[in-house]
Amino acid sequence: MIGDPSARWLAADASVWIECPVEGSAAFDSYASAMSLVSVLANGVLAAKGRSGRDRVREITGLFDSLEEIERR
């Protein structure tokens, strides 16, 4: 489980707990460190998967492009 200190009470049910501290007081500061960690972990998994991972991401990106779900042209 990944979370800021406010989620610590949920960590008792997790087999792994990674706490991401909140250093700022702005509205989205509580998400910044956790999302950065998720990015690092996702990139590590992608690197470990090698070509099959890159091909899968390319396939998903193509689907999003064809559906125009994220960006309209």
All heavy atoms as TSV, in Angstrom:
chain	resi	resn	atom	element	x	y	z
A	1	MET	N	N	0.837	-1.156	0.000
A	1	MET	CA	C	0.000	0.000	0.000
A	1	MET	C	C	0.893	1.233	0.000
A	1	MET	O	O	1.917	1.267	0.666
A	1	MET	CB	C	-0.900	-0.023	1.231
A	1	MET	CG	C	-1.807	1.144	1.323
A	1	MET	SD	S	-2.889	0.937	2.758
A	1	MET	CE	C	-3.463	2.585	2.887
A	2	ILE	N	N	0.499	2.237	-0.759
A	2	ILE	CA	C	1.220	3.504	-0.839
A	2	ILE	C	C	0.274	4.594	-0.372
A	2	ILE	O	O	-0.876	4.656	-0.821
A	2	ILE	CB	C	1.660	3.797	-2.285
A	2	ILE	CG1	C	2.607	2.709	-2.786
A	2	ILE	CG2	C	2.319	5.171	-2.377
A	2	ILE	CD1	C	2.877	2.777	-4.273
A	3	GLY	N	N	0.726	5.430	0.538
A	3	GLY	CA	C	-0.134	6.509	0.991
A	3	GLY	C	C	0.596	7.544	1.809
A	3	GLY	O	O	1.746	7.349	2.205
A	4	ASP	N	N	-0.097	8.647	2.058
A	4	ASP	CA	C	0.461	9.672	2.930
A	4	ASP	C	C	0.179	9.277	4.384
A	4	ASP	O	O	-0.505	8.277	4.642
A	4	ASP	CB	C	-0.080	11.061	2.563
A	4	ASP	CG	C	-1.553	11.246	2.855
A	4	ASP	OD1	O	-2.121	10.470	3.651
A	4	ASP	OD2	O	-2.144	12.174	2.301
A	5	PRO	N	N	0.712	10.006	5.344
A	5	PRO	CA	C	0.539	9.616	6.750
A	5	PRO	C	C	-0.915	9.469	7.196
A	5	PRO	O	O	-1.195	8.703	8.122
A	5	PRO	CB	C	1.234	10.746	7.515
A	5	PRO	CG	C	2.285	11.241	6.572
A	5	PRO	CD	C	1.634	11.142	5.206
A	6	SER	N	N	-1.849	10.145	6.530
A	6	SER	CA	C	-3.253	10.023	6.934
A	6	SER	C	C	-3.814	8.630	6.661
A	6	SER	O	O	-4.841	8.251	7.214
A	6	SER	CB	C	-4.102	11.085	6.222
A	6	SER	OG	O	-4.223	10.799	4.847
A	7	ALA	N	N	-3.155	7.847	5.817
A	7	ALA	CA	C	-3.617	6.496	5.502
A	7	ALA	C	C	-2.917	5.428	6.333
A	7	ALA	O	O	-3.151	4.239	6.135
A	7	ALA	CB	C	-3.409	6.213	4.019
A	8	ARG	N	N	-2.100	5.845	7.260
A	8	ARG	CA	C	-1.314	4.892	8.055
A	8	ARG	C	C	-2.209	3.864	8.759
A	8	ARG	O	O	-1.848	2.701	8.883
A	8	ARG	CB	C	-0.469	5.642	9.076
A	8	ARG	CG	C	0.543	4.758	9.780
A	8	ARG	CD	C	1.399	5.534	10.760
A	8	ARG	NE	N	2.204	6.515	10.047
A	8	ARG	CZ	C	2.436	7.741	10.506
A	8	ARG	NH1	N	1.941	8.140	11.654
A	8	ARG	NH2	N	3.180	8.574	9.814
A	9	TRP	N	N	-3.389	4.267	9.178
A	9	TRP	CA	C	-4.287	3.353	9.891
A	9	TRP	C	C	-4.729	2.181	9.013
A	9	TRP	O	O	-5.086	1.120	9.524
A	9	TRP	CB	C	-5.491	4.110	10.450
A	9	TRP	CG	C	-6.413	4.664	9.400
A	9	TRP	CD1	C	-6.282	5.838	8.717
A	9	TRP	CD2	C	-7.590	4.050	8.901
A	9	TRP	NE1	N	-7.300	6.005	7.824
A	9	TRP	CE2	C	-8.134	4.921	7.918
A	9	TRP	CE3	C	-8.263	2.862	9.178
A	9	TRP	CZ2	C	-9.296	4.623	7.225
A	9	TRP	CZ3	C	-9.432	2.582	8.476
A	9	TRP	CH2	C	-9.933	3.457	7.520
A	10	LEU	N	N	-4.680	2.339	7.713
A	10	LEU	CA	C	-5.044	1.258	6.799
A	10	LEU	C	C	-3.893	0.268	6.584
A	10	LEU	O	O	-4.104	-0.834	6.101
A	10	LEU	CB	C	-5.451	1.834	5.438
A	10	LEU	CG	C	-6.706	2.709	5.444
A	10	LEU	CD1	C	-6.815	3.463	4.124
A	10	LEU	CD2	C	-7.935	1.860	5.685
A	11	ALA	N	N	-2.688	0.674	6.943
A	11	ALA	CA	C	-1.498	-0.126	6.667
A	11	ALA	C	C	-1.478	-1.448	7.426
A	11	ALA	O	O	-0.788	-2.374	7.020
A	11	ALA	CB	C	-0.243	0.676	6.968
A	12	ALA	N	N	-2.238	-1.557	8.495
A	12	ALA	CA	C	-2.259	-2.804	9.264
A	12	ALA	C	C	-2.727	-3.985	8.412
A	12	ALA	O	O	-2.322	-5.119	8.652
A	12	ALA	CB	C	-3.159	-2.638	10.480
A	13	ASP	N	N	-3.556	-3.726	7.419
A	13	ASP	CA	C	-4.063	-4.793	6.556
A	13	ASP	C	C	-3.209	-5.017	5.313
A	13	ASP	O	O	-3.516	-5.896	4.509
A	13	ASP	CB	C	-5.497	-4.474	6.123
A	13	ASP	CG	C	-6.461	-4.480	7.298
A	13	ASP	OD1	O	-6.255	-5.280	8.227
A	13	ASP	OD2	O	-7.410	-3.679	7.283
A	14	ALA	N	N	-2.171	-4.245	5.147
A	14	ALA	CA	C	-1.315	-4.353	3.953
A	14	ALA	C	C	-0.090	-5.198	4.265
A	14	ALA	O	O	0.448	-5.154	5.367
A	14	ALA	CB	C	-0.885	-2.963	3.501
A	15	SER	N	N	0.363	-5.952	3.272
A	15	SER	CA	C	1.593	-6.724	3.476
A	15	SER	C	C	2.830	-5.839	3.303
A	15	SER	O	O	3.887	-6.144	3.837
A	15	SER	CB	C	1.641	-7.926	2.532
A	15	SER	OG	O	1.556	-7.500	1.191
A	16	VAL	N	N	2.679	-4.762	2.525
A	16	VAL	CA	C	3.766	-3.795	2.343
A	16	VAL	C	C	3.163	-2.401	2.462
A	16	VAL	O	O	2.128	-2.114	1.876
A	16	VAL	CB	C	4.434	-3.953	0.953
A	16	VAL	CG1	C	5.486	-2.869	0.731
A	16	VAL	CG2	C	5.039	-5.329	0.784
A	17	TRP	N	N	3.814	-1.544	3.219
A	17	TRP	CA	C	3.358	-0.160	3.415
A	17	TRP	C	C	4.506	0.774	3.061
A	17	TRP	O	O	5.593	0.670	3.616
A	17	TRP	CB	C	2.932	0.064	4.856
A	17	TRP	CG	C	2.796	1.488	5.288
A	17	TRP	CD1	C	3.561	2.114	6.228
A	17	TRP	CD2	C	1.864	2.473	4.836
A	17	TRP	NE1	N	3.160	3.420	6.385
A	17	TRP	CE2	C	2.118	3.665	5.538
A	17	TRP	CE3	C	0.854	2.473	3.889
A	17	TRP	CZ2	C	1.386	4.824	5.324
A	17	TRP	CZ3	C	0.121	3.632	3.689
A	17	TRP	CH2	C	0.389	4.777	4.398
A	18	ILE	N	N	4.270	1.664	2.110
A	18	ILE	CA	C	5.250	2.683	1.754
A	18	ILE	C	C	4.595	4.028	2.022
A	18	ILE	O	O	3.629	4.401	1.368
A	18	ILE	CB	C	5.692	2.583	0.280
A	18	ILE	CG1	C	6.290	1.207	-0.006
A	18	ILE	CG2	C	6.688	3.705	-0.046
A	18	ILE	CD1	C	6.615	0.973	-1.468
A	19	GLU	N	N	5.123	4.710	3.023
A	19	GLU	CA	C	4.562	6.007	3.400
A	19	GLU	C	C	5.252	7.125	2.642
A	19	GLU	O	O	6.478	7.200	2.603
A	19	GLU	CB	C	4.711	6.231	4.899
A	19	GLU	CG	C	4.029	7.479	5.376
A	19	GLU	CD	C	3.970	7.563	6.887
A	19	GLU	OE1	O	3.626	6.555	7.533
A	19	GLU	OE2	O	4.287	8.642	7.413
A	20	CYS	N	N	4.449	7.969	2.036
A	20	CYS	CA	C	4.951	9.112	1.284
A	20	CYS	C	C	4.616	10.378	2.074
A	20	CYS	O	O	3.447	10.757	2.159
A	20	CYS	CB	C	4.314	9.172	-0.096
A	20	CYS	SG	S	4.702	7.755	-1.120
A	21	PRO	N	N	5.613	11.015	2.639
A	21	PRO	CA	C	5.348	12.180	3.478
A	21	PRO	C	C	4.792	13.360	2.684
A	21	PRO	O	O	5.042	13.490	1.498
A	21	PRO	CB	C	6.714	12.524	4.068
A	21	PRO	CG	C	7.694	11.946	3.116
A	21	PRO	CD	C	7.025	10.739	2.507
A	22	VAL	N	N	4.037	14.185	3.368
A	22	VAL	CA	C	3.481	15.398	2.781
A	22	VAL	C	C	4.252	16.568	3.372
A	22	VAL	O	O	4.227	16.790	4.572
A	22	VAL	CB	C	1.977	15.536	3.105
A	22	VAL	CG1	C	1.421	16.826	2.539
A	22	VAL	CG2	C	1.220	14.336	2.583
A	23	GLU	N	N	4.956	17.287	2.524
A	23	GLU	CA	C	5.789	18.399	2.989
A	23	GLU	C	C	5.131	19.756	2.795
A	23	GLU	O	O	5.519	20.719	3.409
A	23	GLU	CB	C	7.139	18.385	2.261
A	23	GLU	CG	C	7.930	17.114	2.455
A	23	GLU	CD	C	8.394	16.895	3.889
A	23	GLU	OE1	O	8.616	17.876	4.609
A	23	GLU	OE2	O	8.519	15.722	4.279
A	24	GLY	N	N	4.134	19.851	1.927
A	24	GLY	CA	C	3.517	21.135	1.621
A	24	GLY	C	C	2.099	21.209	2.137
A	24	GLY	O	O	1.530	20.235	2.620
A	25	SER	N	N	1.513	22.363	1.977
A	25	SER	CA	C	0.148	22.548	2.460
A	25	SER	C	C	-0.829	22.876	1.332
A	25	SER	O	O	-1.986	23.171	1.585
A	25	SER	CB	C	0.122	23.669	3.496
A	25	SER	OG	O	0.587	24.881	2.910
A	26	ALA	N	N	-0.368	22.831	0.091
A	26	ALA	CA	C	-1.244	23.119	-1.041
A	26	ALA	C	C	-2.215	21.955	-1.257
A	26	ALA	O	O	-1.995	20.840	-0.786
A	26	ALA	CB	C	-0.431	23.382	-2.296
A	27	ALA	N	N	-3.278	22.216	-1.983
A	27	ALA	CA	C	-4.370	21.256	-2.137
A	27	ALA	C	C	-3.941	19.890	-2.652
A	27	ALA	O	O	-4.476	18.869	-2.228
A	27	ALA	CB	C	-5.429	21.845	-3.068
A	28	PHE	N	N	-2.994	19.830	-3.577
A	28	PHE	CA	C	-2.628	18.552	-4.184
A	28	PHE	C	C	-1.282	18.024	-3.701
A	28	PHE	O	O	-0.797	17.025	-4.234
A	28	PHE	CB	C	-2.631	18.677	-5.709
A	28	PHE	CG	C	-3.996	19.043	-6.237
A	28	PHE	CD1	C	-4.252	20.314	-6.705
A	28	PHE	CD2	C	-5.022	18.116	-6.224
A	28	PHE	CE1	C	-5.505	20.666	-7.174
A	28	PHE	CE2	C	-6.281	18.446	-6.690
A	28	PHE	CZ	C	-6.531	19.725	-7.165
A	29	ASP	N	N	-0.692	18.634	-2.699
A	29	ASP	CA	C	0.598	18.176	-2.194
A	29	ASP	C	C	0.547	16.746	-1.678
A	29	ASP	O	O	1.520	16.018	-1.771
A	29	ASP	CB	C	1.111	19.093	-1.089
A	29	ASP	CG	C	1.641	20.409	-1.617
A	29	ASP	OD1	O	1.798	20.534	-2.844
A	29	ASP	OD2	O	1.892	21.311	-0.803
A	30	SER	N	N	-0.578	16.310	-1.132
A	30	SER	CA	C	-0.657	14.961	-0.593
A	30	SER	C	C	-0.545	13.900	-1.690
A	30	SER	O	O	-0.266	12.745	-1.404
A	30	SER	CB	C	-1.955	14.762	0.190
A	30	SER	OG	O	-3.070	14.895	-0.662
A	31	TYR	N	N	-0.785	14.273	-2.932
A	31	TYR	CA	C	-0.699	13.316	-4.036
A	31	TYR	C	C	0.680	13.302	-4.701
A	31	TYR	O	O	1.028	12.342	-5.356
A	31	TYR	CB	C	-1.738	13.650	-5.115
A	31	TYR	CG	C	-3.157	13.569	-4.637
A	31	TYR	CD1	C	-3.883	14.716	-4.375
A	31	TYR	CD2	C	-3.767	12.341	-4.446
A	31	TYR	CE1	C	-5.202	14.634	-3.929
A	31	TYR	CE2	C	-5.077	12.250	-4.006
A	31	TYR	CZ	C	-5.789	13.406	-3.747
A	31	TYR	OH	O	-7.067	13.325	-3.313
A	32	ALA	N	N	1.435	14.350	-4.541
A	32	ALA	CA	C	2.668	14.507	-5.309
A	32	ALA	C	C	3.676	13.398	-5.060
A	32	ALA	O	O	4.163	12.771	-6.007
A	32	ALA	CB	C	3.290	15.870	-5.042
A	33	SER	N	N	4.006	13.118	-3.822
A	33	SER	CA	C	5.036	12.106	-3.569
A	33	SER	C	C	4.538	10.709	-3.912
A	33	SER	O	O	5.287	9.904	-4.467
A	33	SER	CB	C	5.528	12.183	-2.118
A	33	SER	OG	O	4.481	11.935	-1.209
A	34	ALA	N	N	3.281	10.404	-3.618
A	34	ALA	CA	C	2.747	9.078	-3.948
A	34	ALA	C	C	2.719	8.859	-5.460
A	34	ALA	O	O	3.084	7.788	-5.952
A	34	ALA	CB	C	1.352	8.901	-3.362
A	35	MET	N	N	2.304	9.857	-6.210
A	35	MET	CA	C	2.248	9.704	-7.663
A	35	MET	C	C	3.652	9.608	-8.262
A	35	MET	O	O	3.859	8.888	-9.243
A	35	MET	CB	C	1.460	10.844	-8.303
A	35	MET	CG	C	-0.024	10.803	-7.961
A	35	MET	SD	S	-0.802	9.198	-8.295
A	35	MET	CE	C	-0.690	9.114	-10.059
A	36	SER	N	N	4.606	10.312	-7.676
A	36	SER	CA	C	5.992	10.184	-8.139
A	36	SER	C	C	6.496	8.767	-7.908
A	36	SER	O	O	7.163	8.186	-8.769
A	36	SER	CB	C	6.892	11.189	-7.415
A	36	SER	OG	O	6.549	12.494	-7.782
A	37	LEU	N	N	6.180	8.197	-6.757
A	37	LEU	CA	C	6.584	6.819	-6.464
A	37	LEU	C	C	5.917	5.843	-7.429
A	37	LEU	O	O	6.559	4.928	-7.947
A	37	LEU	CB	C	6.254	6.456	-5.021
A	37	LEU	CG	C	6.556	5.027	-4.610
A	37	LEU	CD1	C	8.041	4.692	-4.812
A	37	LEU	CD2	C	6.130	4.791	-3.178
A	38	VAL	N	N	4.632	6.024	-7.695
A	38	VAL	CA	C	3.928	5.155	-8.650
A	38	VAL	C	C	4.592	5.232	-10.016
A	38	VAL	O	O	4.774	4.210	-10.690
A	38	VAL	CB	C	2.428	5.526	-8.732
A	38	VAL	CG1	C	1.756	4.847	-9.912
A	38	VAL	CG2	C	1.730	5.170	-7.434
A	39	SER	N	N	4.996	6.425	-10.422
A	39	SER	CA	C	5.679	6.584	-11.707
A	39	SER	C	C	6.991	5.801	-11.735
A	39	SER	O	O	7.281	5.098	-12.714
A	39	SER	CB	C	5.938	8.070	-11.972
A	39	SER	OG	O	6.685	8.235	-13.155
A	40	VAL	N	N	7.762	5.897	-10.674
A	40	VAL	CA	C	9.036	5.169	-10.610
A	40	VAL	C	C	8.791	3.665	-10.655
A	40	VAL	O	O	9.466	2.935	-11.395
A	40	VAL	CB	C	9.823	5.559	-9.335
A	40	VAL	CG1	C	10.977	4.621	-9.077
A	40	VAL	CG2	C	10.311	6.987	-9.434
A	41	LEU	N	N	7.811	3.183	-9.900
A	41	LEU	CA	C	7.512	1.749	-9.889
A	41	LEU	C	C	7.012	1.270	-11.245
A	41	LEU	O	O	7.434	0.219	-11.734
A	41	LEU	CB	C	6.475	1.433	-8.804
A	41	LEU	CG	C	6.937	1.625	-7.365
A	41	LEU	CD1	C	5.763	1.450	-6.407
A	41	LEU	CD2	C	8.075	0.690	-7.021
A	42	ALA	N	N	6.116	2.036	-11.875
A	42	ALA	CA	C	5.587	1.656	-13.185
A	42	ALA	C	C	6.690	1.622	-14.235
A	42	ALA	O	O	6.733	0.703	-15.068
A	42	ALA	CB	C	4.483	2.621	-13.610
A	43	ASN	N	N	7.583	2.589	-14.197
A	43	ASN	CA	C	8.692	2.583	-15.149
A	43	ASN	C	C	9.632	1.412	-14.904
A	43	ASN	O	O	10.167	0.831	-15.855
A	43	ASN	CB	C	9.447	3.915	-15.090
A	43	ASN	CG	C	8.741	4.991	-15.864
A	43	ASN	OD1	O	8.373	4.806	-17.010
A	43	ASN	ND2	N	8.511	6.122	-15.216
A	44	GLY	N	N	9.814	1.029	-13.647
A	44	GLY	CA	C	10.638	-0.134	-13.327
A	44	GLY	C	C	10.022	-1.421	-13.855
A	44	GLY	O	O	10.720	-2.275	-14.402
A	45	VAL	N	N	8.707	-1.554	-13.706
A	45	VAL	CA	C	8.015	-2.735	-14.228
A	45	VAL	C	C	8.109	-2.763	-15.750
A	45	VAL	O	O	8.384	-3.808	-16.346
A	45	VAL	CB	C	6.540	-2.753	-13.765
A	45	VAL	CG1	C	5.752	-3.829	-14.507
A	45	VAL	CG2	C	6.466	-2.976	-12.263
A	46	LEU	N	N	7.895	-1.616	-16.377
A	46	LEU	CA	C	7.992	-1.544	-17.835
A	46	LEU	C	C	9.384	-1.939	-18.317
A	46	LEU	O	O	9.532	-2.705	-19.267
A	46	LEU	CB	C	7.638	-0.137	-18.321
A	46	LEU	CG	C	7.622	0.077	-19.827
A	46	LEU	CD1	C	6.601	-0.837	-20.498
A	46	LEU	CD2	C	7.328	1.523	-20.149
A	47	ALA	N	N	10.403	-1.454	-17.639
A	47	ALA	CA	C	11.777	-1.807	-18.012
A	47	ALA	C	C	12.024	-3.304	-17.831
A	47	ALA	O	O	12.670	-3.941	-18.663
A	47	ALA	CB	C	12.770	-0.998	-17.192
A	48	ALA	N	N	11.478	-3.870	-16.765
A	48	ALA	CA	C	11.665	-5.305	-16.506
A	48	ALA	C	C	10.938	-6.168	-17.538
A	48	ALA	O	O	11.402	-7.257	-17.879
A	48	ALA	CB	C	11.178	-5.657	-15.098
A	49	LYS	N	N	9.801	-5.701	-18.041
A	49	LYS	CA	C	9.043	-6.455	-19.031
A	49	LYS	C	C	9.687	-6.408	-20.414
A	49	LYS	O	O	9.405	-7.253	-21.260
A	49	LYS	CB	C	7.600	-5.941	-19.123
A	49	LYS	CG	C	6.774	-6.187	-17.891
A	49	LYS	CD	C	6.574	-7.654	-17.604
A	49	LYS	CE	C	5.664	-8.297	-18.606
A	49	LYS	NZ	N	5.466	-9.721	-18.378
A	50	GLY	N	N	10.531	-5.411	-20.643
A	50	GLY	CA	C	11.230	-5.324	-21.919
A	50	GLY	C	C	10.309	-5.039	-23.084
A	50	GLY	O	O	9.351	-4.279	-22.979
A	51	ARG	N	N	10.593	-5.693	-24.194
A	51	ARG	CA	C	9.848	-5.422	-25.422
A	51	ARG	C	C	8.353	-5.683	-25.289
A	51	ARG	O	O	7.530	-4.936	-25.798
A	51	ARG	CB	C	10.426	-6.225	-26.577
A	51	ARG	CG	C	9.710	-5.918	-27.869
A	51	ARG	CD	C	10.258	-6.703	-29.031
A	51	ARG	NE	N	9.484	-6.347	-30.203
A	51	ARG	CZ	C	10.004	-5.880	-31.303
A	51	ARG	NH1	N	11.302	-5.723	-31.402
A	51	ARG	NH2	N	9.229	-5.577	-32.317
A	52	SER	N	N	7.972	-6.755	-24.599
A	52	SER	CA	C	6.547	-7.065	-24.469
A	52	SER	C	C	5.812	-5.944	-23.730
A	52	SER	O	O	4.676	-5.615	-24.070
A	52	SER	CB	C	6.328	-8.406	-23.763
A	52	SER	OG	O	6.746	-8.351	-22.411
A	53	GLY	N	N	6.454	-5.347	-22.751
A	53	GLY	CA	C	5.850	-4.228	-22.033
A	53	GLY	C	C	5.705	-3.003	-22.919
A	53	GLY	O	O	4.659	-2.347	-22.929
A	54	ARG	N	N	6.750	-2.701	-23.673
A	54	ARG	CA	C	6.697	-1.550	-24.584
A	54	ARG	C	C	5.640	-1.745	-25.657
A	54	ARG	O	O	4.897	-0.822	-25.993
A	54	ARG	CB	C	8.066	-1.298	-25.205
A	54	ARG	CG	C	9.099	-0.774	-24.219
A	54	ARG	CD	C	10.385	-0.342	-24.912
A	54	ARG	NE	N	10.981	-1.369	-25.759
A	54	ARG	CZ	C	11.804	-2.331	-25.334
A	54	ARG	NH1	N	12.129	-2.395	-24.055
A	54	ARG	NH2	N	12.308	-3.204	-26.178
A	55	ASP	N	N	5.534	-2.977	-26.168
A	55	ASP	CA	C	4.509	-3.267	-27.185
A	55	ASP	C	C	3.111	-3.089	-26.605
A	55	ASP	O	O	2.216	-2.556	-27.267
A	55	ASP	CB	C	4.675	-4.684	-27.728
A	55	ASP	CG	C	5.904	-4.846	-28.604
A	55	ASP	OD1	O	6.500	-3.818	-29.010
A	55	ASP	OD2	O	6.284	-6.009	-28.864
A	56	ARG	N	N	2.907	-3.531	-25.377
A	56	ARG	CA	C	1.592	-3.406	-24.740
A	56	ARG	C	C	1.233	-1.942	-24.521
A	56	ARG	O	O	0.098	-1.533	-24.784
A	56	ARG	CB	C	1.586	-4.166	-23.415
A	56	ARG	CG	C	0.276	-4.103	-22.693
A	56	ARG	CD	C	-0.796	-4.906	-23.419
A	56	ARG	NE	N	-2.006	-4.890	-22.622
A	56	ARG	CZ	C	-3.216	-4.694	-23.119
A	56	ARG	NH1	N	-3.392	-4.550	-24.405
A	56	ARG	NH2	N	-4.250	-4.688	-22.335
A	57	VAL	N	N	2.173	-1.137	-24.056
A	57	VAL	CA	C	1.915	0.287	-23.860
A	57	VAL	C	C	1.596	0.949	-25.202
A	57	VAL	O	O	0.677	1.768	-25.294
A	57	VAL	CB	C	3.105	0.984	-23.154
A	57	VAL	CG1	C	2.966	2.494	-23.198
A	57	VAL	CG2	C	3.208	0.500	-21.711
A	58	ARG	N	N	2.314	0.589	-26.243
A	58	ARG	CA	C	2.056	1.127	-27.579
A	58	ARG	C	C	0.645	0.757	-28.041
A	58	ARG	O	O	-0.091	1.574	-28.593
A	58	ARG	CB	C	3.107	0.623	-28.561
A	58	ARG	CG	C	3.104	1.345	-29.894
A	58	ARG	CD	C	4.272	0.926	-30.800
A	58	ARG	NE	N	5.562	1.111	-30.154
A	58	ARG	CZ	C	6.369	0.107	-29.756
A	58	ARG	NH1	N	6.049	-1.144	-29.943
A	58	ARG	NH2	N	7.529	0.371	-29.186
A	59	GLU	N	N	0.224	-0.479	-27.774
A	59	GLU	CA	C	-1.122	-0.932	-28.136
A	59	GLU	C	C	-2.191	-0.131	-27.385
A	59	GLU	O	O	-3.178	0.323	-27.977
A	59	GLU	CB	C	-1.259	-2.419	-27.812
A	59	GLU	CG	C	-2.610	-3.003	-28.112
A	59	GLU	CD	C	-2.693	-4.472	-27.683
A	59	GLU	OE1	O	-1.648	-5.137	-27.563
A	59	GLU	OE2	O	-3.822	-4.936	-27.464
A	60	ILE	N	N	-2.002	0.053	-26.112
A	60	ILE	CA	C	-2.965	0.818	-25.300
A	60	ILE	C	C	-3.017	2.270	-25.759
A	60	ILE	O	O	-4.102	2.848	-25.892
A	60	ILE	CB	C	-2.609	0.717	-23.806
A	60	ILE	CG1	C	-2.835	-0.712	-23.324
A	60	ILE	CG2	C	-3.417	1.713	-22.978
A	60	ILE	CD1	C	-2.251	-1.014	-21.963
A	61	THR	N	N	-1.856	2.854	-26.029
A	61	THR	CA	C	-1.810	4.231	-26.519
A	61	THR	C	C	-2.567	4.353	-27.832
A	61	THR	O	O	-3.311	5.316	-28.043
A	61	THR	CB	C	-0.347	4.694	-26.682
A	61	THR	OG1	O	0.302	4.618	-25.413
A	61	THR	CG2	C	-0.262	6.114	-27.205
A	62	GLY	N	N	-2.400	3.380	-28.709
A	62	GLY	CA	C	-3.121	3.384	-29.982
A	62	GLY	C	C	-4.627	3.312	-29.784
A	62	GLY	O	O	-5.388	3.993	-30.472
A	63	LEU	N	N	-5.073	2.498	-28.819
A	63	LEU	CA	C	-6.507	2.412	-28.529
A	63	LEU	C	C	-7.049	3.747	-28.016
A	63	LEU	O	O	-8.114	4.194	-28.439
A	63	LEU	CB	C	-6.778	1.308	-27.512
A	63	LEU	CG	C	-6.612	-0.117	-28.018
A	63	LEU	CD1	C	-6.695	-1.112	-26.867
A	63	LEU	CD2	C	-7.653	-0.431	-29.076
A	64	PHE	N	N	-6.328	4.369	-27.100
A	64	PHE	CA	C	-6.761	5.675	-26.604
A	64	PHE	C	C	-6.815	6.694	-27.735
A	64	PHE	O	O	-7.743	7.490	-27.817
A	64	PHE	CB	C	-5.844	6.180	-25.489
A	64	PHE	CG	C	-6.182	5.619	-24.138
A	64	PHE	CD1	C	-5.218	4.952	-23.394
A	64	PHE	CD2	C	-7.440	5.762	-23.587
A	64	PHE	CE1	C	-5.508	4.450	-22.145
A	64	PHE	CE2	C	-7.753	5.254	-22.337
A	64	PHE	CZ	C	-6.779	4.592	-21.615
A	65	ASP	N	N	-5.814	6.665	-28.603
A	65	ASP	CA	C	-5.809	7.587	-29.744
A	65	ASP	C	C	-7.020	7.361	-30.642
A	65	ASP	O	O	-7.681	8.306	-31.063
A	65	ASP	CB	C	-4.525	7.440	-30.557
A	65	ASP	CG	C	-3.305	8.021	-29.863
A	65	ASP	OD1	O	-3.476	8.772	-28.872
A	65	ASP	OD2	O	-2.185	7.713	-30.310
A	66	SER	N	N	-7.327	6.106	-30.928
A	66	SER	CA	C	-8.446	5.819	-31.828
A	66	SER	C	C	-9.793	6.178	-31.205
A	66	SER	O	O	-10.728	6.560	-31.908
A	66	SER	CB	C	-8.438	4.350	-32.252
A	66	SER	OG	O	-8.734	3.514	-31.159
A	67	LEU	N	N	-9.901	6.087	-29.894
A	67	LEU	CA	C	-11.153	6.426	-29.208
A	67	LEU	C	C	-11.271	7.911	-28.899
A	67	LEU	O	O	-12.336	8.378	-28.504
A	67	LEU	CB	C	-11.257	5.628	-27.897
A	67	LEU	CG	C	-11.391	4.127	-28.040
A	67	LEU	CD1	C	-11.263	3.456	-26.667
A	67	LEU	CD2	C	-12.702	3.757	-28.698
A	68	GLU	N	N	-10.167	8.611	-29.047
A	68	GLU	CA	C	-10.103	10.035	-28.703
A	68	GLU	C	C	-10.605	10.259	-27.271
A	68	GLU	O	O	-11.291	11.230	-26.971
A	68	GLU	CB	C	-10.876	10.886	-29.701
A	68	GLU	CG	C	-10.303	10.821	-31.091
A	68	GLU	CD	C	-11.034	11.691	-32.092
A	68	GLU	OE1	O	-12.183	12.110	-31.833
A	68	GLU	OE2	O	-10.444	11.959	-33.153
A	69	GLU	N	N	-10.248	9.342	-26.377
A	69	GLU	CA	C	-10.683	9.405	-24.996
A	69	GLU	C	C	-9.933	10.483	-24.203
A	69	GLU	O	O	-10.498	11.068	-23.293
A	69	GLU	CB	C	-10.438	8.051	-24.302
A	69	GLU	CG	C	-11.415	7.002	-24.703
A	69	GLU	CD	C	-12.746	7.144	-23.972
A	69	GLU	OE1	O	-12.744	7.429	-22.760
A	69	GLU	OE2	O	-13.784	6.983	-24.625
A	70	ILE	N	N	-8.688	10.685	-24.513
A	70	ILE	CA	C	-7.872	11.594	-23.705
A	70	ILE	C	C	-7.734	12.956	-24.378
A	70	ILE	O	O	-7.893	13.983	-23.736
A	70	ILE	CB	C	-6.496	10.974	-23.415
A	70	ILE	CG1	C	-6.706	9.697	-22.574
A	70	ILE	CG2	C	-5.600	11.958	-22.686
A	70	ILE	CD1	C	-5.459	8.966	-22.242
A	71	GLU	N	N	-7.445	12.960	-25.640
A	71	GLU	CA	C	-7.249	14.225	-26.358
A	71	GLU	C	C	-8.092	14.227	-27.617
A	71	GLU	O	O	-8.086	13.274	-28.378
A	71	GLU	CB	C	-5.780	14.410	-26.744
A	71	GLU	CG	C	-4.860	14.544	-25.557
A	71	GLU	CD	C	-3.407	14.681	-25.989
A	71	GLU	OE1	O	-3.142	14.673	-27.212
A	71	GLU	OE2	O	-2.556	14.783	-25.109
A	72	ARG	N	N	-8.772	15.298	-27.815
A	72	ARG	CA	C	-9.533	15.458	-29.058
A	72	ARG	C	C	-8.638	16.194	-30.050
A	72	ARG	O	O	-7.940	17.125	-29.715
A	72	ARG	CB	C	-10.795	16.291	-28.812
A	72	ARG	CG	C	-11.733	15.617	-27.869
A	72	ARG	CD	C	-12.950	15.140	-28.622
A	72	ARG	NE	N	-13.861	14.518	-27.689
A	72	ARG	CZ	C	-14.367	13.324	-27.871
A	72	ARG	NH1	N	-14.067	12.639	-28.941
A	72	ARG	NH2	N	-15.176	12.798	-27.008
A	73	ARG	N	N	-8.685	15.774	-31.283
A	73	ARG	CA	C	-7.860	16.424	-32.309
A	73	ARG	C	C	-8.629	17.480	-33.017
A	73	ARG	O	O	-9.764	17.562	-33.118
A	73	ARG	CB	C	-7.338	15.388	-33.287
A	73	ARG	CG	C	-6.388	14.482	-32.603
A	73	ARG	CD	C	-5.802	13.498	-33.562
A	73	ARG	NE	N	-4.974	12.643	-32.750
A	73	ARG	CZ	C	-4.621	11.444	-33.081
A	73	ARG	NH1	N	-5.012	10.932	-34.204
A	73	ARG	NH2	N	-3.870	10.726	-32.313
